[in-house]
Amino acid sequence: MLLSNDHQQGSDLVFGANGARSHRTMTGDQESAGSSIPPHPLGIKPLGNKYFSSGNDARDSLKGPLRTLPDEMLMQLLEYLDQRSLRILGSTCRFLFANCNYDDLWKSIFLSESKLQRESSFEWRGSWRATVLDLSPERQAQVDCSDVFSDVLHRPFVCSHISLTPYASNIPAANEIHRLGNLSYEEFAEKWSNKPFILTDCIKAWPAYQSWNLEVLAELYSDVSFRAEAVDWTFRTYAQYMANQADESPLYLFDRKFAEKMELRVGQSEGQDLAYWNPECFGSDLFELLGAERPAHRWLITGPERSGSTFHKDPNATSAWNAVLKGQKYWIMCPGSISVPGVFVSEDSSEVTSPLSIAEWLLEFHFEARRTPGFKEGICRAGEILHVPSGWWHLVVNLEAGIALTQNFVPKSHLADVLSFLRDRPEQVSGFDKSVTDPYSLFADRLKEVYPDLLDDGLKQLADRQKKRRWDMVVGGDDTRQGEGSSPKKATGFSFGFGFGDEDDEIP
């Protein structure tokens, strides 16, 4: 249960991630992050404020079966209503008006029944409800809901307005992601392929870094449609959304066909008329042997403050780099052998559940994760590039609106991890075209043609791991690690993919 600023103290009732209420001392991060939260625009207050109020409780106006439903069940019921039913029900009393105006309900309506879902360019009105109903600000009903007390309605508002600065500040020295000027491939292969790091001088010669910003993209590609999670919008529409939204989890533009759409030239090394090129320090990307049959591997990323990705591992055991062209991103990450607070993995590692938005995870679990050995944190700023090792859990959030480029790759040092994943977890392999029925055999055959010794070495590593695993089972252990540096506890590997449709269904 939450209390508004008027009643919050250092030790309060708080609303847990599972909906339960408990008594817990607030951390310094929570106190400073919450101190900037404005009043709810409808006047809605946390449930805890009800016990300090001498006035009316709008919930008392409910009649019949609805009055018996907890707020959580009422919201689930409202999810089944169409837009006409929501508007009619919301006109009956203040409590239902507040609930029927909950913008996530209208986001679902936009995605499921609104004619705008089939359009790539339209006028964004500042919220999902106003956009679906095409309501200008002066036509939006202003109803005083100051006697509505609900954590279900107030909690998402809190999460959409918390300050991210406290969570990205005062990073313990032991947690800091290493920052380097640049690396040679030899240094990367020998010392750094299993570690996250940030390079500060690697991409500043890229024309994309030197010339791109949000205004330039909006001018040059205003009418070009890009994939933003479940929608395909023109950059013009997405720019309107970025500038005027208050979503708890903002839409993240993540487009894998951006180079073709923007008619960009991308090279393996520095050359004329290229928008950018692959950093030399990471060496050869072995998935390049697949040519046109390789899985999706590069993306343009654009998003407002608070947009990002919850904890996941990159697909197919690949490594990745993420280059920030504008803005800055906060990263928190750990090896795959470590259990991430608030993240639950199925026994066969095929499914991961993180029932929290990024903001709510920060509120609930950041304090614990920061004090867990093995976690690494850092801020990647404009002109810098971050390395994500194969098999590492990572969460990333934009501290401000920004642009980035990311690419997955297979370095020689992690070939065995990728071969193992493709061979032993075929049901989790992702990003390949449907015509590729056996990615493992395809990759192994291409390796045999070009790098036979490298393939032999990778297969030998797999055989050695299998022998080690059998021995661990005999003596009572269970080492299922995918990569080097894992502890002898069961790893919780997971290949992460966003189910956003046929076009861009895999996002690292």
C-alpha positions as CSV (number, residue, x, y, z in Angstrom):
1,M,0.0,0.0,0.0
2,L,1.3,3.4,-0.9
3,L,0.8,6.7,0.8
4,S,0.9,10.1,-0.9
5,N,3.7,12.5,0.0
6,D,1.6,14.1,2.7
7,H,1.6,10.9,4.7
8,Q,4.8,9.0,3.7
9,Q,7.4,8.4,6.4
10,G,10.7,6.4,6.4
11,S,8.8,3.2,7.4
12,D,5.4,2.7,5.8
13,L,3.0,0.2,4.4
14,V,4.0,-0.5,0.9
15,F,2.3,-2.2,-2.0
16,G,4.3,-5.3,-3.0
17,A,4.9,-6.6,-6.5
18,N,2.4,-9.4,-5.9
19,G,-0.3,-7.1,-4.8
20,A,0.1,-7.9,-1.1
21,R,0.6,-5.2,1.5
22,S,3.5,-5.4,3.9
23,H,5.4,-3.2,6.3
24,R,8.9,-2.4,5.2
25,T,11.5,0.4,5.7
26,M,11.8,2.4,2.5
27,T,15.3,2.7,1.0
28,G,17.0,6.0,0.3
29,D,16.5,5.3,-3.4
30,Q,12.8,4.9,-3.0
31,E,12.4,8.0,-0.9
32,S,14.4,10.2,-3.3
33,A,12.8,8.7,-6.4
34,G,9.3,9.2,-5.0
35,S,9.8,12.7,-3.8
36,S,9.3,14.2,-7.3
37,I,6.0,12.5,-8.0
38,P,3.2,15.0,-8.8
39,P,-0.4,14.7,-7.8
40,H,-2.5,12.4,-10.0
41,P,-4.3,14.5,-12.7
42,L,-7.7,13.1,-11.6
43,G,-6.8,13.5,-7.9
44,I,-6.7,9.7,-7.3
45,K,-4.8,8.8,-4.1
46,P,-3.1,5.6,-2.8
47,L,-5.3,3.3,-0.8
48,G,-3.3,4.1,2.4
49,N,-4.6,7.6,2.3
50,K,-8.1,6.4,2.9
51,Y,-7.3,5.8,6.6
52,F,-6.2,9.4,7.1
53,S,-9.2,10.9,5.3
54,S,-12.2,12.2,7.1
55,G,-14.2,12.7,3.8
56,N,-16.1,10.4,1.5
57,D,-14.9,7.2,-0.2
58,A,-16.1,7.1,-3.8
59,R,-16.1,3.4,-3.7
60,D,-19.0,3.4,-1.4
61,S,-21.2,4.6,-4.3
62,L,-20.8,1.3,-6.1
63,K,-23.9,-0.9,-6.0
64,G,-24.6,-4.6,-6.6
65,P,-21.9,-7.2,-7.5
66,L,-19.3,-4.6,-8.5
67,R,-19.1,-3.4,-4.9
68,T,-18.0,-6.8,-3.7
69,L,-15.0,-7.1,-6.2
70,P,-11.5,-6.1,-5.0
71,D,-9.9,-3.4,-7.2
72,E,-7.7,-5.9,-8.9
73,M,-10.7,-8.1,-10.0
74,L,-12.7,-5.1,-11.1
75,M,-9.8,-4.0,-13.4
76,Q,-9.6,-7.5,-14.8
77,L,-13.4,-7.4,-15.5
78,L,-13.0,-4.0,-17.3
79,E,-10.5,-5.5,-19.6
80,Y,-13.3,-7.4,-21.4
81,L,-15.3,-4.2,-22.2
82,D,-15.2,-2.4,-25.6
83,Q,-14.7,1.3,-25.8
84,R,-18.5,2.1,-25.9
85,S,-19.1,0.0,-22.8
86,L,-16.2,1.6,-20.9
87,R,-17.5,5.1,-21.7
88,I,-21.0,4.2,-20.5
89,L,-19.9,2.5,-17.3
90,G,-17.5,5.3,-16.6
91,S,-20.3,7.9,-16.7
92,T,-22.2,6.2,-13.7
93,C,-20.0,7.4,-10.8
94,R,-16.6,8.9,-9.9
95,F,-15.1,5.6,-8.8
96,L,-15.9,3.9,-12.1
97,F,-15.0,7.0,-14.1
98,A,-11.5,6.8,-12.5
99,N,-11.2,3.1,-13.3
100,C,-12.6,3.3,-16.8
101,N,-10.1,6.1,-17.6
102,Y,-7.1,3.9,-16.8
103,D,-5.0,4.3,-19.9
104,D,-3.8,0.8,-20.2
105,L,-7.4,-0.3,-20.8
106,W,-7.4,2.1,-23.8
107,K,-4.0,0.9,-25.0
108,S,-5.5,-2.6,-25.3
109,I,-8.5,-1.1,-27.1
110,F,-6.2,0.7,-29.5
111,L,-4.4,-2.5,-30.3
112,S,-7.4,-4.7,-30.6
113,E,-10.3,-2.8,-32.0
114,S,-9.4,0.8,-33.0
115,K,-9.2,1.6,-36.7
116,L,-6.0,3.5,-35.9
117,Q,-4.2,0.2,-35.3
118,R,-4.3,-0.3,-39.0
119,E,-2.9,3.2,-39.8
120,S,0.8,4.1,-39.5
121,S,0.2,7.9,-39.4
122,F,-2.3,9.7,-37.2
123,E,-2.5,12.4,-34.6
124,W,-1.3,11.3,-31.2
125,R,-3.4,13.0,-28.5
126,G,-1.2,12.6,-25.4
127,S,-2.9,9.4,-24.1
128,W,-4.3,6.2,-25.5
129,R,-7.8,7.1,-24.5
130,A,-7.7,10.6,-26.1
131,T,-6.1,9.1,-29.2
132,V,-8.7,6.3,-29.6
133,L,-11.6,8.8,-29.1
134,D,-9.9,11.7,-31.0
135,L,-10.3,14.0,-28.0
136,S,-8.5,17.4,-28.0
137,P,-7.6,18.6,-24.5
138,E,-10.6,20.9,-24.2
139,R,-13.0,18.0,-25.0
140,Q,-11.6,15.7,-22.3
141,A,-13.9,15.4,-19.2
142,Q,-12.4,16.9,-16.0
143,V,-13.8,15.0,-13.0
144,D,-12.6,15.4,-9.4
145,C,-11.7,11.9,-8.2
146,S,-9.9,13.1,-5.0
147,D,-12.1,10.7,-3.0
148,V,-10.9,7.7,-5.0
149,F,-8.4,5.6,-3.1
150,S,-6.8,2.8,-5.2
151,D,-3.3,1.3,-5.4
152,V,-4.3,-0.3,-8.7
153,L,-4.8,3.1,-10.2
154,H,-2.2,5.1,-8.3
155,R,0.7,2.6,-8.5
156,P,1.2,2.8,-12.3
157,F,1.0,6.6,-12.1
158,V,3.8,6.5,-9.5
159,C,5.9,4.2,-11.7
160,S,5.5,6.5,-14.7
161,H,6.8,9.5,-12.7
162,I,9.5,8.2,-10.4
163,S,12.9,9.8,-10.9
164,L,15.5,7.3,-12.4
165,T,18.4,9.3,-11.2
166,P,18.7,7.8,-7.7
167,Y,18.9,4.3,-9.1
168,A,21.7,5.2,-11.6
169,S,23.7,7.2,-9.0
170,N,26.1,6.2,-6.3
171,I,27.1,2.9,-8.0
172,P,29.4,0.9,-5.7
173,A,32.9,0.7,-7.0
174,A,32.7,-3.1,-7.1
175,N,29.6,-2.9,-9.3
176,E,30.9,-0.4,-11.9
177,I,31.0,-1.7,-15.5
178,H,34.6,-1.2,-16.7
179,R,35.1,1.9,-18.9
180,L,37.9,1.8,-21.5
181,G,39.0,4.0,-24.3
182,N,39.2,1.3,-26.9
183,L,40.4,-2.3,-27.4
184,S,42.2,-4.4,-29.9
185,Y,40.7,-7.7,-31.0
186,E,43.5,-9.5,-29.3
187,E,42.7,-7.8,-26.0
188,F,39.0,-8.5,-26.4
189,A,39.6,-12.2,-27.2
190,E,42.1,-12.7,-24.4
191,K,40.6,-10.8,-21.5
192,W,37.2,-9.2,-22.2
193,S,34.9,-11.5,-24.2
194,N,33.2,-12.8,-21.0
195,K,32.9,-9.4,-19.3
196,P,30.7,-6.3,-19.9
197,F,32.5,-3.1,-20.6
198,I,32.0,0.4,-22.1
199,L,34.2,1.8,-24.8
200,T,34.4,5.6,-24.8
201,D,36.3,6.3,-28.0
202,C,35.1,3.6,-30.4
203,I,32.2,5.0,-32.4
204,K,32.8,8.8,-32.5
205,A,34.0,8.6,-36.1
206,W,30.6,7.1,-37.2
207,P,28.7,9.5,-39.4
208,A,25.5,8.3,-37.6
209,Y,26.9,9.5,-34.3
210,Q,28.0,12.8,-35.8
211,S,24.8,13.8,-37.6
212,W,21.8,11.9,-36.2
213,N,19.5,13.4,-33.6
214,L,15.7,13.1,-33.1
215,E,15.0,16.2,-35.1
216,V,17.1,15.1,-38.0
217,L,15.4,11.7,-38.1
218,A,12.0,13.3,-37.8
219,E,12.8,15.5,-40.8
220,L,14.4,12.9,-43.0
221,Y,12.2,9.9,-42.2
222,S,8.9,11.5,-41.2
223,D,6.8,9.3,-43.4
224,V,8.8,6.1,-42.9
225,S,7.1,3.4,-40.8
226,F,9.1,1.7,-38.1
227,R,8.3,-1.1,-35.7
228,A,7.6,0.0,-32.1
229,E,6.8,-3.2,-30.2
230,A,3.3,-4.1,-31.4
231,V,2.7,-1.2,-33.8
232,D,4.1,0.1,-37.0
233,W,4.1,3.9,-36.9
234,T,5.7,6.6,-39.0
235,F,8.5,8.4,-37.3
236,R,6.4,11.5,-37.2
237,T,3.7,9.8,-35.2
238,Y,6.2,8.1,-32.9
239,A,8.0,11.4,-32.3
240,Q,4.6,12.9,-31.2
241,Y,4.2,10.0,-28.8
242,M,7.7,10.3,-27.4
243,A,7.2,14.0,-26.7
244,N,3.8,13.7,-25.0
245,Q,3.0,10.5,-23.1
246,A,3.0,9.3,-19.5
247,D,3.0,5.5,-19.9
248,E,4.5,3.3,-17.2
249,S,6.3,1.3,-19.9
250,P,6.6,3.6,-22.9
251,L,6.6,2.1,-26.4
252,Y,10.2,1.3,-27.6
253,L,11.0,1.8,-31.3
254,F,13.0,-1.4,-32.1
255,D,13.3,-1.9,-35.9
256,R,15.4,-4.6,-37.5
257,K,14.9,-3.4,-41.1
258,F,15.9,0.2,-40.5
259,A,18.9,0.1,-42.8
260,E,16.7,-0.9,-45.8
261,K,13.9,1.5,-44.8
262,M,16.4,4.4,-44.4
263,E,18.5,3.4,-47.4
264,L,21.6,3.2,-45.3
265,R,24.9,1.6,-46.2
266,V,26.4,-0.4,-43.3
267,G,29.9,-2.0,-43.6
268,Q,32.1,-4.5,-41.8
269,S,34.8,-1.9,-41.7
270,E,35.2,1.9,-42.1
271,G,34.5,3.0,-45.6
272,Q,33.1,5.7,-47.8
273,D,29.4,6.7,-47.5
274,L,28.7,4.3,-44.6
275,A,26.4,5.3,-41.8
276,Y,28.4,3.2,-39.4
277,W,30.6,0.1,-39.3
278,N,31.2,-2.8,-37.0
279,P,33.7,-2.1,-34.2
280,E,37.0,-3.9,-35.1
281,C,37.6,-4.9,-31.5
282,F,34.9,-7.6,-31.6
283,G,36.6,-9.4,-34.5
284,S,34.7,-11.6,-37.0
285,D,31.0,-12.3,-36.5
286,L,30.7,-16.0,-37.3
287,F,27.0,-15.7,-38.0
288,E,28.1,-13.7,-41.1
289,L,28.8,-17.1,-42.7
290,L,25.1,-17.6,-42.9
291,G,24.7,-14.7,-45.3
292,A,21.0,-14.0,-46.0
293,E,20.0,-16.9,-43.8
294,R,21.4,-15.5,-40.6
295,P,18.8,-14.6,-37.9
296,A,17.8,-11.0,-37.2
297,H,20.8,-9.3,-35.8
298,R,20.8,-5.4,-35.9
299,W,18.3,-2.9,-34.7
300,L,17.6,0.9,-34.6
301,I,16.5,1.8,-31.1
302,T,14.7,5.0,-30.2
303,G,12.7,5.8,-27.1
304,P,11.7,8.4,-24.5
305,E,12.8,8.5,-20.9
306,R,11.9,5.4,-19.0
307,S,11.6,3.2,-22.1
308,G,13.8,0.1,-22.2
309,S,13.9,-3.6,-21.8
310,T,13.3,-5.7,-18.7
311,F,15.7,-8.4,-17.7
312,H,16.5,-10.9,-20.5
313,K,19.3,-12.7,-22.2
314,D,20.1,-12.2,-25.8
315,P,18.8,-14.8,-28.3
316,N,20.7,-17.9,-29.4
317,A,23.5,-17.4,-26.8
318,T,24.9,-14.5,-28.9
319,S,26.9,-11.6,-27.6
320,A,25.9,-8.0,-28.4
321,W,27.0,-4.4,-28.6
322,N,24.8,-1.4,-28.0
323,A,26.0,2.0,-29.2
324,V,24.4,5.2,-27.9
325,L,24.2,8.0,-30.5
326,K,22.0,10.3,-28.4
327,G,20.9,10.2,-24.8
328,Q,22.2,7.9,-22.1
329,K,21.2,4.5,-20.8
330,Y,21.4,2.9,-17.4
331,W,22.4,-0.8,-17.5
332,I,22.3,-3.4,-14.7
333,M,23.5,-6.9,-15.5
334,C,24.8,-10.2,-14.1
335,P,26.1,-13.6,-15.3
336,G,23.5,-16.1,-16.3
337,S,24.3,-18.3,-13.3
338,I,22.9,-15.7,-10.9
339,S,19.3,-15.5,-9.9
340,V,17.9,-12.1,-10.6
341,P,15.5,-10.7,-7.9
342,G,12.0,-10.5,-9.2
343,V,12.7,-12.7,-12.3
344,F,11.4,-16.2,-12.4
345,V,12.6,-18.9,-14.9
346,S,10.8,-22.1,-15.8
347,E,12.5,-25.4,-14.9
348,D,13.5,-26.0,-18.6
349,S,14.6,-22.4,-18.9
350,S,12.2,-21.9,-21.9
351,E,10.1,-19.2,-20.2
352,V,11.0,-16.2,-18.1
353,T,8.5,-14.2,-16.1
354,S,9.2,-10.7,-14.9
355,P,5.7,-9.4,-13.8
356,L,7.0,-5.9,-13.2
357,S,7.6,-2.9,-15.3
358,I,11.2,-1.5,-15.3
359,A,10.1,1.3,-12.8
360,E,8.4,-1.2,-10.5
361,W,11.4,-3.5,-10.6
362,L,13.6,-0.6,-9.6
363,L,11.3,0.3,-6.7
364,E,11.0,-3.3,-5.5
365,F,14.3,-5.1,-6.3
366,H,17.0,-2.6,-7.2
367,F,18.2,-2.3,-3.6
368,E,18.6,-6.1,-3.3
369,A,20.2,-6.5,-6.7
370,R,22.8,-3.8,-6.0
371,R,23.9,-5.7,-2.9
372,T,24.1,-9.1,-4.7
373,P,27.6,-10.2,-5.6
374,G,28.1,-10.4,-9.4
375,F,25.8,-7.6,-10.5
376,K,27.3,-4.9,-12.7
377,E,26.0,-1.4,-13.3
378,G,26.9,1.6,-15.5
379,I,25.7,4.5,-17.6
380,C,26.5,4.3,-21.4
381,R,26.4,7.9,-22.7
382,A,26.2,9.4,-26.2
383,G,29.3,8.4,-28.2
384,E,29.9,5.2,-26.2
385,I,29.3,1.5,-26.8
386,L,28.6,-1.3,-24.4
387,H,29.4,-5.0,-24.7
388,V,26.9,-7.6,-23.5
389,P,28.6,-11.0,-23.1
390,S,26.9,-14.2,-24.2
391,G,24.4,-15.5,-21.5
392,W,24.3,-12.4,-19.3
393,W,21.1,-11.1,-17.8
394,H,20.6,-7.4,-18.5
395,L,18.1,-4.6,-17.9
396,V,18.4,-1.3,-19.7
397,V,16.5,1.9,-19.4
398,N,16.7,5.3,-21.1
399,L,17.6,8.0,-18.6
400,E,16.5,10.5,-21.3
401,A,15.1,10.4,-24.8
402,G,17.7,8.9,-27.1
403,I,18.9,6.9,-30.2
404,A,21.0,3.8,-30.3
405,L,22.1,1.1,-32.6
406,T,22.6,-2.5,-31.4
407,Q,23.9,-5.7,-33.0
408,N,24.1,-9.3,-32.0
409,F,27.2,-11.3,-33.0
410,V,29.0,-14.6,-32.5
411,P,32.7,-14.1,-31.5
412,K,35.1,-17.0,-31.8
413,S,35.4,-17.2,-28.0
414,H,31.7,-18.0,-27.6
415,L,31.3,-20.3,-30.6
416,A,30.8,-23.3,-28.3
417,D,28.0,-21.5,-26.4
418,V,26.1,-20.8,-29.7
419,L,26.6,-24.3,-31.1
420,S,25.3,-25.8,-27.8
421,F,22.2,-23.5,-27.9
422,L,21.4,-24.3,-31.5
423,R,21.9,-28.0,-31.0
424,D,20.4,-28.6,-27.6
425,R,17.6,-26.1,-27.4
426,P,16.1,-26.1,-30.9
427,E,12.7,-25.0,-29.4
428,Q,14.2,-21.8,-28.1
429,V,16.2,-20.9,-31.2
430,S,14.7,-17.7,-32.7
431,G,15.1,-15.0,-35.3
432,F,15.7,-17.4,-38.3
433,D,13.4,-17.4,-41.3
434,K,10.8,-20.2,-41.3
435,S,12.6,-21.7,-44.3
436,V,15.6,-22.5,-42.1
437,T,14.4,-25.8,-40.5
438,D,17.8,-26.8,-38.9
439,P,19.8,-23.8,-37.8
440,Y,22.4,-25.9,-36.1
441,S,23.3,-28.0,-39.1
442,L,23.3,-25.0,-41.4
443,F,25.7,-23.2,-39.1
444,A,27.9,-26.2,-38.6
445,D,28.1,-26.9,-42.3
446,R,29.2,-23.3,-43.1
447,L,31.8,-23.4,-40.3
448,K,33.1,-26.7,-41.7
449,E,33.6,-25.1,-45.1
450,V,35.5,-22.0,-43.9
451,Y,36.8,-22.6,-40.3
452,P,37.0,-26.4,-40.0
453,D,39.5,-26.2,-37.1
454,L,37.4,-23.7,-35.3
455,L,34.4,-26.0,-35.6
456,D,36.4,-29.0,-34.3
457,D,37.5,-27.0,-31.3
458,G,34.0,-25.9,-30.6
459,L,32.6,-29.4,-30.8
460,K,35.4,-30.6,-28.5
461,Q,34.4,-28.0,-25.9
462,L,30.8,-29.3,-26.1
463,A,31.9,-32.9,-25.6
464,D,34.1,-31.9,-22.6
465,R,31.1,-30.0,-21.1
466,Q,28.8,-33.0,-21.6
467,K,31.3,-35.2,-19.8
468,K,31.6,-32.7,-17.0
469,R,27.8,-32.5,-16.7
470,R,27.5,-36.3,-16.5
471,W,30.1,-36.4,-13.8
472,D,28.3,-33.7,-11.8
473,M,25.1,-35.8,-12.0
474,V,26.9,-38.9,-10.7
475,V,28.3,-37.0,-7.7
476,G,25.1,-35.2,-7.1
477,G,25.7,-31.8,-8.7
478,D,24.0,-30.2,-11.7
479,D,26.2,-27.8,-13.7
480,T,24.1,-26.7,-16.7
481,R,26.2,-23.6,-17.5
482,Q,26.3,-22.3,-21.0
483,G,29.4,-20.3,-20.8
484,E,32.6,-19.8,-18.8
485,G,32.7,-18.2,-15.4
486,S,29.5,-19.8,-14.2
487,S,29.1,-20.9,-10.6
488,P,28.2,-24.5,-9.9
489,K,24.5,-23.7,-9.3
490,K,21.9,-24.4,-11.9
491,A,21.9,-21.7,-14.6
492,T,18.7,-20.1,-15.6
493,G,19.4,-19.6,-19.3
494,F,16.8,-17.9,-21.5
495,S,16.7,-16.7,-25.0
496,F,14.7,-13.5,-25.0
497,G,12.2,-12.6,-27.7
498,F,9.4,-10.1,-27.9
499,G,6.3,-11.6,-29.5
500,F,5.4,-8.4,-31.5
501,G,4.5,-10.1,-34.8
502,D,6.0,-11.6,-37.9
503,E,8.2,-8.6,-38.7
504,D,10.2,-7.9,-35.6
505,D,9.5,-10.8,-33.3
506,E,13.0,-11.0,-31.8
507,I,14.5,-8.1,-29.9
508,P,17.7,-8.5,-27.9
